[in-house]
Amino acid sequence: MAQEKSRMPMSTAGITSYFEEYKSKIEFKPGHIIIFSVIVVLIVIALHIWGSSFLGL
């Protein structure tokens, strides 16, 4: 009969992480990102509506 191979558990399961203790100097709260996104969307909509008159096209 064939010998049964012993199976060892994978230690990291293919997940590699680098710079675990790195802390960014710039941090944003999720609410600030949502507000910034809404402002950008409003600017894009305003430019689609009134942009040609602002740019003289």
Protein Blocks (a to p, Z undefined) as FASTA:
>chain_A
ZZdddddddfklopacehklbccfbdcdfklmmmmmmmmmmmmmmmmmmmmmmnoZZ
